[in-house]
């Protein structure tokens, strides 16, 4: 089944079908930190995480949410004609604060008349009962999505990247979010050190088996202000080539259910911080090659079926 000429169920297609037009994401900063940074679990974050807490393209956390929204909308509208937005709390762990504070900033975002969805990036070990109840309450106003950074199901890799939570913890969070009727988007990083193709595909297949709402497939970026960047400079390790990555994405999509929305197929790290792989800085080129790879597979599979 092809979704609006894509060979997968794209987020863009889902949003257009749901809201009747293209929706743009506004990356926000709730001014929080992370248990992996404040000393609770560690003080250096995940090994790949930048000093901005994966919010390198988000607004400034020192600004009120209303100001962040206004500035982000102005930036997008200077380039595109758009009316509706996703308020995406991206930087650091966005449920790692007192519930009263979360209620204030999330309500401020969700009540913006141009916002149609509130999306919150967080960790599976930072979803208390009170936080879940707040998100369920906000979900009655407008859709609330919860984005969880799993990255890998493999415990050895998880310890190496210092995620700080177990797969069992992740599963509990998924189940609790489903009970609250909160759609879940899972983040997976492809190309993590010490992982082979089989392990990466096992992670993707596992996420597909959980029947979550969406998945983000992210290429590993090695950034200069990270511990992984320091390690790579001292002991360079093999990285995925663009061709290998595009074929890997095709393999991932084949293993995911058609019902899951694909929120990301790659990513472009900040150019001023990116050490490797440098080819990833041309996001459009990568997406075009992924599309071409999928087309070639369709042609090959069609020929194979007709010949047999």
C-alpha positions as CSV (number, residue, x, y, z in Angstrom):
1,X,0.0,0.0,0.0
2,X,1.3,3.4,-0.9
3,X,0.4,6.5,1.2
4,X,0.0,9.6,-1.0
5,X,2.7,8.4,-3.3
6,X,5.1,7.6,-0.4
7,X,6.0,4.0,0.2
8,X,5.2,4.3,3.9
9,X,2.6,6.0,6.1
10,X,4.3,9.4,6.5
11,X,3.6,11.9,9.2
12,X,3.0,14.6,6.6
13,X,0.3,12.4,5.0
14,X,-1.3,11.7,8.4
15,X,-1.4,15.4,9.3
16,X,-2.9,16.4,5.9
17,X,-5.6,13.7,6.2
18,X,-6.4,14.7,9.8
19,X,-6.2,18.5,9.6
20,X,-6.7,19.2,5.9
21,X,-3.5,21.0,5.4
22,X,0.3,20.9,6.0
23,X,1.2,21.2,9.7
24,X,4.6,22.5,10.9
25,X,6.5,21.7,14.0
26,X,7.6,24.4,16.4
27,X,10.6,23.3,18.5
28,X,10.3,24.6,22.1
29,X,12.5,24.6,25.2
30,X,10.8,24.1,28.6
31,X,13.9,25.1,30.5
32,X,14.3,21.7,32.1
33,X,17.3,19.4,32.5
34,X,17.6,15.6,32.7
35,X,18.3,13.0,35.4
36,X,21.3,12.0,33.3
37,X,22.7,15.5,33.8
38,X,21.7,16.8,37.2
39,X,23.4,14.0,39.2
40,X,20.4,11.8,39.7
41,X,21.7,9.2,37.2
42,X,24.7,11.0,35.9
43,X,26.1,14.4,35.0
44,X,27.2,14.2,31.4
45,X,24.0,13.1,29.6
46,X,23.8,10.3,27.1
47,X,27.0,9.8,25.2
48,X,25.7,11.2,21.9
49,X,23.7,14.1,23.4
50,X,24.7,17.7,22.7
51,X,24.9,20.4,25.4
52,X,21.5,21.6,24.2
53,X,20.0,18.3,25.2
54,X,19.0,17.3,21.6
55,X,17.3,20.7,21.3
56,X,19.9,22.4,19.1
57,X,17.1,23.8,16.8
58,X,14.7,24.7,19.7
59,X,13.9,28.1,21.0
60,X,15.6,29.6,24.0
61,X,14.4,28.2,27.3
62,X,14.9,31.5,29.0
63,X,11.9,32.9,27.1
64,X,8.3,32.4,28.0
65,X,6.5,29.7,26.0
66,X,4.2,32.3,24.4
67,X,7.3,34.2,23.1
68,X,9.0,31.0,21.9
69,X,5.8,30.2,20.0
70,X,5.6,33.6,18.4
71,X,9.3,33.7,17.4
72,X,9.2,30.1,16.0
73,X,6.0,30.9,14.0
74,X,7.5,34.1,12.6
75,X,10.6,32.2,11.5
76,X,8.6,29.6,9.6
77,X,6.1,32.1,8.1
78,X,8.9,34.1,6.7
79,X,9.6,31.2,4.4
80,X,6.2,29.4,4.1
81,X,2.5,30.1,4.1
82,X,1.3,28.1,7.1
83,X,-1.4,28.4,9.7
84,X,-1.3,25.4,12.0
85,X,1.5,24.0,14.2
86,X,2.7,21.2,16.5
87,X,4.1,22.7,19.7
88,X,7.0,20.3,20.3
89,X,8.9,20.5,23.6
90,X,12.1,19.0,22.4
91,X,15.1,20.0,24.5
92,X,16.2,17.8,27.4
93,X,13.6,15.8,29.4
94,X,10.2,17.6,29.2
95,X,8.4,16.0,32.1
96,X,11.3,16.4,34.5
97,X,9.8,19.2,36.6
98,X,7.1,19.7,39.2
99,X,3.6,19.1,37.8
100,X,2.5,22.6,38.5
101,X,5.2,24.0,36.3
102,X,4.5,21.5,33.6
103,X,0.8,22.4,33.7
104,X,1.7,26.0,33.3
105,X,3.9,25.7,30.2
106,X,2.0,22.9,28.5
107,X,-1.3,24.7,29.0
108,X,0.2,27.9,27.6
109,X,1.3,26.0,24.5
110,X,-1.9,23.9,23.9
111,X,-4.2,26.9,24.2
112,X,-2.4,28.9,21.5
113,X,-5.0,29.1,18.7
114,X,-2.6,28.1,16.0
115,X,-1.4,25.0,17.8
116,X,-3.3,21.8,16.9
117,X,-1.0,19.2,18.7
118,X,1.1,19.2,21.8
119,X,4.1,16.9,21.5
120,X,6.4,16.2,24.4
121,X,9.8,14.5,24.3
122,X,10.8,12.8,27.5
123,X,12.3,9.7,29.1
124,X,10.3,6.5,30.1
125,X,11.6,6.9,33.7
126,X,10.2,10.4,34.0
127,X,6.4,9.7,33.7
128,X,5.0,9.7,37.2
129,X,1.3,9.1,37.9
130,X,0.7,12.8,38.3
131,X,2.4,13.6,35.0
132,X,0.4,11.0,33.2
133,X,-2.8,12.4,34.7
134,X,-1.9,15.9,33.5
135,X,-1.1,14.7,30.0
136,X,-4.4,12.8,29.9
137,X,-6.2,15.9,31.0
138,X,-4.6,18.1,28.3
139,X,-5.3,15.4,25.8
140,X,-9.0,16.3,26.2
141,X,-8.3,19.8,24.9
142,X,-6.2,18.9,21.9
143,X,-4.1,15.8,20.9
144,X,-1.1,15.2,23.1
145,X,1.7,13.1,21.8
146,X,4.5,11.6,24.0
147,X,7.9,11.0,22.4
148,X,10.2,8.4,24.1
149,X,13.9,8.1,23.2
150,X,14.4,4.3,23.2
151,X,17.4,4.3,20.7
152,X,18.0,0.6,21.1
153,X,16.6,-2.6,22.7
154,X,20.1,-4.0,23.4
155,X,21.3,-3.7,26.9
156,X,25.0,-3.6,26.1
157,X,24.5,-0.7,23.8
158,X,22.1,1.0,26.2
159,X,24.8,0.9,28.9
160,X,27.4,2.1,26.5
161,X,25.4,5.2,25.5
162,X,24.4,5.8,29.1
163,X,20.6,5.8,28.6
164,X,20.1,5.1,32.3
165,X,16.9,3.1,32.0
166,X,16.0,-0.5,31.1
167,X,13.9,-2.0,28.4
168,X,11.5,-3.1,31.1
169,X,11.1,0.5,32.2
170,X,10.4,1.5,28.6
171,X,7.7,-1.2,28.3
172,X,6.0,0.0,31.5
173,X,5.9,3.5,30.2
174,X,4.4,2.4,26.9
175,X,1.7,0.4,28.7
176,X,0.9,3.3,31.1
177,X,0.7,5.8,28.2
178,X,-1.6,3.5,26.3
179,X,-3.9,3.2,29.3
180,X,-4.1,7.0,29.3
181,X,-4.9,7.0,25.5
182,X,-1.8,9.0,24.8
183,X,-0.2,8.3,21.4
184,X,3.5,7.3,21.6
185,X,6.3,8.1,19.2
186,X,9.5,6.1,19.7
187,X,12.9,7.4,18.8
188,X,15.5,4.9,17.4
189,X,19.1,5.7,16.5
190,X,20.6,3.7,13.6
191,X,24.4,3.3,13.5
192,X,25.2,3.3,17.2
193,X,28.7,2.0,17.9
194,X,29.1,-1.7,18.5
195,X,25.7,-2.5,16.8
196,X,25.4,-4.4,13.6
197,X,22.6,-4.4,11.0
198,X,20.9,-7.4,12.6
199,X,20.7,-5.6,16.0
200,X,19.4,-2.4,14.5
201,X,16.7,-4.3,12.7
202,X,15.8,-6.2,15.9
203,X,15.2,-2.8,17.6
204,X,13.0,-1.6,14.8
205,X,11.0,-4.8,14.6
206,X,10.5,-4.7,18.4
207,X,9.1,-1.2,18.2
208,X,6.8,-2.3,15.4
209,X,5.5,-5.1,17.5
210,X,4.4,-2.7,20.3
211,X,1.8,-1.1,18.0
212,X,2.8,2.5,18.9
213,X,1.5,5.5,17.0
214,X,4.8,6.5,15.4
215,X,8.5,6.0,15.1
216,X,11.5,8.3,14.4
217,X,14.4,6.7,12.7
218,X,17.5,8.8,13.3
219,X,20.9,8.5,11.8
220,X,23.7,8.6,14.5
221,X,25.3,12.1,14.4
222,X,28.7,12.6,16.0
223,X,28.8,16.1,17.4
224,X,31.8,18.0,18.7
225,X,30.4,18.9,22.1
226,X,29.6,15.3,23.2
227,X,31.5,12.5,24.8
228,X,30.9,10.4,21.7
229,X,32.6,13.1,19.7
230,X,35.6,13.0,22.0
231,X,35.7,9.2,21.7
232,X,35.5,9.3,17.9
233,X,38.4,11.8,17.7
234,X,40.6,9.5,19.8
235,X,39.5,6.2,18.4
236,X,37.5,6.5,15.1
237,X,35.0,3.7,14.5
238,X,33.2,2.7,11.3
239,X,30.2,4.7,10.4
240,X,27.3,4.0,7.9
241,X,27.8,5.2,4.4
242,X,24.9,7.0,2.7
243,X,24.1,4.1,0.5
244,X,24.2,1.6,3.4
245,X,22.0,3.9,5.5
246,X,19.4,4.2,2.7
247,X,19.2,0.5,2.2
248,X,19.0,0.0,6.0
249,X,16.0,2.4,6.1
250,X,14.3,0.4,3.4
251,X,14.9,-2.8,5.5
252,X,13.4,-1.0,8.5
253,X,10.3,0.1,6.7
254,X,9.7,-3.5,5.5
255,X,9.7,-4.6,9.1
256,X,7.2,-2.0,10.4
257,X,3.4,-2.4,10.3
258,X,1.7,-0.2,7.7
259,X,-0.3,1.5,10.4
260,X,2.6,3.1,12.1
261,X,3.3,6.8,11.2
262,X,6.9,7.5,10.1
263,X,7.9,10.7,11.7
264,X,11.5,10.8,10.6
265,X,13.8,8.9,8.2
266,X,17.0,10.8,8.9
267,X,18.2,14.0,10.5
268,X,20.6,16.8,10.0
269,X,22.7,17.8,13.0
270,X,23.9,21.3,13.5
271,X,26.5,21.9,10.8
272,X,28.8,23.8,13.2
273,X,28.9,20.8,15.5
274,X,28.8,17.9,13.1
275,X,32.0,15.8,13.0
276,X,30.6,12.9,11.1
277,X,29.1,11.5,8.9
278,X,29.4,14.7,6.8
279,X,27.1,13.3,4.1
280,X,24.2,13.6,6.5
281,X,24.3,17.4,6.3
282,X,22.5,17.2,2.9
283,X,19.2,16.0,4.2
284,X,17.4,16.4,0.9
285,X,20.0,14.3,-0.9
286,X,19.5,11.5,1.7
287,X,15.7,11.6,1.5
288,X,15.9,11.5,-2.3
289,X,18.2,8.5,-2.2
290,X,15.9,6.7,0.3
291,X,13.0,7.3,-2.1
292,X,15.0,6.0,-5.0
293,X,16.0,2.9,-3.0
294,X,12.4,2.2,-2.2
295,X,11.4,2.6,-5.9
296,X,14.1,0.2,-7.0
297,X,13.0,-2.4,-4.5
298,X,9.4,-2.1,-5.7
299,X,10.6,-2.7,-9.3
300,X,12.7,-5.6,-8.3
301,X,10.0,-7.2,-6.2
302,X,7.4,-6.8,-8.9
303,X,9.7,-8.4,-11.5
304,X,10.6,-11.2,-9.1
305,X,6.9,-12.0,-8.4
306,X,6.0,-11.9,-12.1
307,X,8.8,-14.2,-13.1
308,X,7.8,-16.8,-10.5
